[in-house]
Each structure stands twice: as C-alpha cells, then as structure tokens.
C-alpha cells in the first residue's frame, strides 16, 4: 500500500467523524485548505484541522457518501453527495498527500449554489462552536 493509499484510507475513516485529535495526525504541518466559500486559502496545520473537522461535522449529518474516486500518484479526487436540510449537495474533494501520506492540500468544490449556501450556513455554525470551545 502506498503512502497516498494509506492516507486516503485514514481520510475515509475520518471524513464524517469529527475527531480533531485523529485528524491532526493525518494533516501535514504546512497543509492548506481551500474552502468553497472562503476566498483565501486557510494555511497551517491548526486551521486545516479546524476546517476539516467542521466539514466532517457538517457534511456527516447529511447522508454523506463518496460516489466516485480517482487516485493518481499523490493526488485523489473524491466525488461526494449528501442531503442537508432537504438540499441535495454534490461536491468534490481534491486532496494532495505528501510523501508520507499526510494531507498537504485539500480543496472542496460544491454545487449547486443552493447547496453552497447551506454548507456555508452550517459550516459557519460549526466553526463558531469550535472557536467558543
């Protein structure tokens, strides 16, 4: 099993389970997160763990399922679907792993616009809860 395959297997275990401690072991120190709703990339281990934990808590509540996966070298593209408050969400996670199998770059793209707005609303609440904790 390659480092990318190992990292991807760990990601699948954590994708819908907000477990910041376990997630922290999978995210590289210099990781970057590209949100579908925040213009600037979120850089650094702590921010990426926070955003990915919030995403797992948000999307994991909505019948989340990966429906397609493409892996090439250190890159993986995972198409997902879920339903949040009656809104069908279709999206793609584009993940680059480093040579040790840790997440180095994570980009999320979501459609349609109604889904983007719903994810924004629910993620904002998760991130606010994380800041308050």
N, C-alpha and C positions, 0 to 999 in steps of 0.2 A: 504494500500500500504506500503510495507516495505521500509526502507531507501535505500536499493540497487535498488529497482524498481524506487523510486523517482530519485535517482542519474542517473540511466540509461535513464529515460525519459528526464532528462535535457541534458544528453550527446547527445541523438538523435537530440534534437533541435540545438545543437551546432556543431555537427560532420562535417558539411560542411560550417559552417558560422564562419569565423574568427572574433570572438568577445572576445578579451582578457579580458575585464572587466567582462563580464558574466562568462567566463570560469574560471576566478580567484576565483569566489565564489564556484565553484564546485570541485576545486583541493585542497586536503589536504596540510597542511604546510610542511609535511615531505614526500610528494609524490616522486615517482621515475618513470622515463620514460625510456623504453628500445627500442631503435631505431633499425630498421632492417639494418642500415648502419653505425651506430656509435658503436664501440666496448664497451665503458664504459657506464654504466647507467648514465643518467642525473638526478641528485638528487636535490631536493628542489623545493619549490613552484614556484619561478620565472622561473627557467629553464623548468619545466614541462609545465607551461602555454605557454611559448615561443614556445616550440616544438609542442605542441598540436595545437596551433594557426597556426603555419606554415603548419602542416599536413592538417588542415581543409582548408586552402587557396590552398594548392597544390592539394589534392585529390578532393576537392569540385568543381574544374573546370572540372572534367572529368567524367560526367555522374555517379557519385558515388551512390551506392545503397548497403544497407545491405541486404543480401540474406538468412542468417540463423543466429539464435540467440539461445544460450543455457545459461540459468541462473540457478545457484545453490548457495544458501546461499549468500555470499558477492562477488561471482565471476560471471563474464559474459564473454562469448566468442562470438564475433560477426564476421561472415564472410562477407567480402565485395568484390565488384567488381567495377571497373571503367575503363575508357579508357583515357589515357593521350598521346597526340600527336600520336594517332593511335596505341598505345601499350595497350593491354589488361592487366590490373592489377588485380590479385586475392590476397586477403590478409585476415588476421585475427587480430582483436583487442582482446587482453586478458586483462580484466580490473578487478581489485580488488577494491571494495569500502570499506570504513571504516564503523564503526557502525553508523555514522551519514549520510551516503550516499554520502560522498565525495570520489573522485578518490584518491586512495592511491598508486596504482601501475598500470602502463599502458604499455603493451608490444605489439609491432606491428611486424607481420611476413608477408612477401610479396613474391610472386612468379610470374612468372618465373624470371630468372636472368635479362632479358631484362627490365622487369618491375622494379626490384630493382634499376637498373642503372638509369632509367628515373625518378623514385621517388627521388633518391639521387640528381640528377641534379636539379630538380625543387625545392626540399626542401632546398638545399644549397642556391639557389637564394632567397627564402622566408626568410631564417634565416639571410642572408646578409642584406636584406632590413630591417628586424627587428632591427639589430644592428645599422644600419645607422639612424634609426628614433629616 
